Amino acid sequence: MKRNKWLIVLAVVLALAIPLTVFAANTDSPLTNSIKGFFGIDTSKLTPEQEQIITDYNKK
């Protein structure tokens, strides 16, 4: 039973973390900069093609 609870908690955390990191990778604001720092995202190394993919994903 404890294992199921941990899996549910992990699923909820991932469900929230993945969209937040994609949003943070494409936007510059104090909130997103905090998210980038927390998750260790460095967008300076993205190629223009990767930036375009993220931009297109955020528009969907």
N, C-alpha and C positions, 0 to 999 in steps of 0.2 A: 504494500500500500504506500509506503514512504517513497518507493522508487517512482510510482505513478505521479505522486505530487511533485517530485523533483523534475520529472519530464514535462509536466504541465507548466511549471515555473520557467523552465528553460525555453519552452516553446513561446511563452508570452514575452520573455525578454528578447528573444531573437525576432519575434514579430514586430516589436517596437524598435529594436536597434537597427535593423537593416534599412527600413525606410528613412530613419533619422540620419544614418550615415550617408545615404545617397543624397538627401536634401542638403546636408552639411557640406558635401563635397562640391556642390554647385552654387552655393550662395555665400555671400560675404555679409555677415551681420555679427554683432556681439554674441548672440545665442549660438549661431552656427560655428563661430570660432571656438567657443567653449566645447561644443560637441566634437569638433575636429581635434582639439587638444586632448579630450578625454579618450577618444578612440584611436589617437595616434595617426590621423589622416594627414598626409602631406600631398596636397594637390599640385605643388610646384613641379612634380616629376611626371605629370600626365602629359601625354602627347595631345596635339590638337584633335586627333581622331577620337581619343578616349574622352576628351572634354565634350565633344559633340554627341557621343553616345549617351553620356550622363545628361546633357541638356535635353536630348530627345526623350529619354526615359522620364525626366521630370515633367515634360509637357503632357505625357499620357495620363 
